[in-house]
Amino acid sequence: MGVDMFVHSVRLVLSDWRNALKITGLLYLIYAVPTLLLGLLFPTPTQPEQATAAVLSAAPAGLLTLILALVAFVWIAVAWHRYILLDEMPAGQFPAFNGQRMISYGLYSIGIGVLGFLVSLVLAAIVGLVTVPLLGVIGGVITSIVAIAAALIIFYRLAPLLPAVAIGKQLTLGQAWEATNGANVPIIILAVLSAIAAVVIDIPAFVLAMAGPIGGFLALLWTLATGWVKMLVGVSILTTLYGHYVERRSIPAASAGA
């Protein structure tokens, strides 16, 4: 099921890329254009001793870019959830701006992330106290795996709450957790596939970044272009989790349509 959910989430974006661009393209530019300008105006220093000065000089512009990125992401996420789950298309060039819904979405996202981090931190401390003295480095690896797995399980099991907020449905943390009961293994598979895909799609950027200033600029362009795909696929994963575990929608097999 984890593979099926991942493939379905990718298909939601790639098979409907025209509408995806229409709904989210201009919003993504709100983040992408300032990021591109930031990269041009404040290139990565070639000398380590210049790093501190470069960071300080770019800080104000970087903060503004971060704020724009957060607003754009939440706006895109809410709009894409509503399109997939409600077939809602924007009436104009931009999706509807609902400040209350977007603020709730952002706060719940932070809350779920913090909760997952805290639980994984506690579990890591408990497991580490036992495994590290007995197994050394291997114990440290086991501890890290347990911590990451716990954080992913908590985030994805509670994640259906986010699409619910986007479409105006009442769903509590407890109801989201109960709806995803028994989904731990598919969720881990889904998370691993997502991580692998994110690394693979960034390989050209890593290669280009080693080719000097021009390569660094091309790497930035590649990262921004593929960042749109990764963002929408990530949001689609949350939509898929909500649709399947809360609304009980069926998920096509990964081989369907292949």
Sequence and secondary structure as in RCSB ss.txt:
>XXXX:A:sequence
MGVDMFVHSVRLVLSDWRNALKITGLLYLIYAVPTLLLGLLFPTPTQPEQATAAVLSAAPAGLLTLILALVAFVW
IAVAWHRYILLDEMPAGQFPAFNGQRMISYGLYSIGIGVLGFLVSLVLAAIVGLVTVPLLGVIGGVITSIVAIAA
ALIIFYRLAPLLPAVAIGKQLTLGQAWEATNGANVPIIILAVLSAIAAVVIDIPAFVLAMAGPIGGFLALLWTLA
TGWVKMLVGVSILTTLYGHYVERRSIPAASAGA
>XXXX:A:secstr
 HHHHHHHHHHHHHTTHHHHHHHHHHHHHHHHHHHHHHHHHS   SSGGGHHHHHHHHHHHHHHHHHHHHHHHHH
HHHHHHHHHHH    SSSS    HHHHHHHHHHHHHHHHHHHHHHHHHHHHHHHHHHHHHTHHHHHHHHHHHHHH
HHHHHHHHTTHHHHHHHT    HHHHHHHTTT HHHHHHHHHHHHHHHHHHHHHHHHHHTSHHHHHHHHHHHHHH
HHHHHHHHHHHHHHHHHHHHTS      TTTT 
